[in-house]
Amino acid sequence: MKTPASDLQAIEDLSRARGAVIAELSKVIVGQRQVIDELLTALLTGGHVLLVGVPGLAKTLLINSLAQCLSLSFNRIQFTPDLMPSDITGTDIIEEESGTRKRFFKFVKGPVFANIVLADEINRTPPKTQAALLQAMQERTVTAGGNTYRLEEPFFVLATQNPIEQEGTYPLPEAQLDRFMFNTFIGYPDRAEEIEIVRTTTSDYRAQLKPVLSGERIAELQQLVRKVPVSEEVVAFAVSLARNSRPASPEAPQSVKDYVAWGAGPRASQYLILGAKANAILDGRLAPSLDDVRKMALPVLRHRIITNFNAEAAGVDSIEIVNRLLAL
């Protein structure tokens, strides 16, 4: 099937916009190219991202800067043990009409009503508050007082977790982890990058970020991703990756049967293909390849593969399992 000329032009425009976004972010963010690519990929597919990294790696700055480049509203929620669901979704308050003194309920929107929401240290808050955010992520709506309020599109949640300090936390259950398209690791910068970070952040340099895309344009590009054609070979490869991660599957290799308790579900296959499509058009290509799926494998699968005690004893983690699956 021939790709319409309008879609071809949109793909070319998106590829140029990607370069412009990266150029703008480089004014305030040093390095982290892979992280930026994964955030843009997830945004174009309508997915959400779980960011894992130690404090001080500019996660908040990166996300806030991305929102500015895309002309999107941004809210940050600091999750704490005493945070209630209504603190993030909003609540009904009683107001009195002047003159008649008639009382009525008015809904006050919470910080979740933004295009980009940073859920900082999501594992610091109890499960009922986690569930309220995750429901908004999945349904794109908030219900309060019997009324349903739709969240503005695009709606993009980035939740952070600290991989070091786990005392007093409420780890996300596997079923809720599955709601995140990507599990993205933010690592330490290399020596040259760290020198550049220290040099710029201790000076009087103040970057002025220019908007590259609008929320309306991003919504159009999300629809474009869905229309990208994909071959049967690429779909079969993505499905095989997910199926091979399940120890009960006859297709699974011996290492999976030995070290994995639970493998990835069908949502992983869907995200592998959506991510591959978005990655292809970000590169200016009309259709995804097997390499696009391979590039998506680690961020899509590593939080969906649950290893067992044998793996812990042998020092094998989910990342090692994904790498073994890719080597088959």
Secondary structure, DSSP 4 states (H G I P E B T S, - for coil): -PPPHHHHHHHHHHHHHHHHHHHHHTTT--S-HHHHHHHHHHHHHT--EEEE--TTS-HHHHHHHHHHHTT--EEEEE--TT--HHHHHEEEEEEE-TTT--EEEEEEE-TT-SSEEEEETGGGS-HHHHHHHHHHHHHSEEEETTEEEEPPSS-EEEEEE-SS--TT--PPPHHHHTT-SEEEE-----HHHHHHHHHHHTSS----PPP---HHHHHHHHHHHHH----HHHHHHHHHHHHHT-TTSTT--HHHHHHEEE---HHHHHHHHHHHHHHHHHTT-SS--HHHHHHHHHHHHTTT-EE-HHHHHHT--HHHHHHHHHT-
